[in-house]
Structure formats: C-alpha cells, structure tokens
C-alpha cells in the first residue's frame, strides 16, 4: 500500500518572522540559510488565461550546500504562499517602484 504525505499548508496560528527584502539583497535566515532576491515581475498572459501571476526569483542557500536558483509564480488571487527548496514563505506585500518584497516564514527550531 502506498501512502502520500499531504501537501504542506500554512497554519496562520503558527508564529512567523517577517522580512523585507530589496532587489539584489541577501538576508540571513535562522539555521544558516540565506535568501537572495533577484527581482520580481508579472508574467505576460492573455485575457483567457486569467490574472497574471507575480514571478519572484532569486537563490536559496542551505548550510553546506551551493546556492539553488528559483523562480516561482505566485497566483495572488488563489494564495500568497510559495515554496522555495521545501521552505514555505508567505508574500505579505510587494512594491515594484522600490523593487522589494515583504514576506513571512514560519519560525521553527533549526
């Protein structure tokens, strides 16, 4: 018999840490992890495809591992949760003019 784990879900009651990251900035996260934000944009879509997702890119580095590039599409009309290298983040806000994102991540021991 094969079983599968449920998809990770965001628990709003779980304590979170908020971060504001500007384009080109690297932030140090607990446990020696690093998140580099290279920028964001909107995907060009046709009206039939629905709202344009926000694309967020950068690199994520775990201790002792090389940086791992990522590009995620955040469909804001459905969820602000996105996953990078098995780590969940929530987009709180973003600003094109300042090229920044404001995110939160669950706090947990590392």
Secondary structure, DSSP 8 states (H G I E B T S, - for coil): -----------TTS-EEEEEEETTEEEEEGGGEEEEEEEEEE----GGG-S--EEEEEEEE-TTS--EEEEEEE-TTT-SEEEETTEEEEEEEEETTTTEEEEEEE----
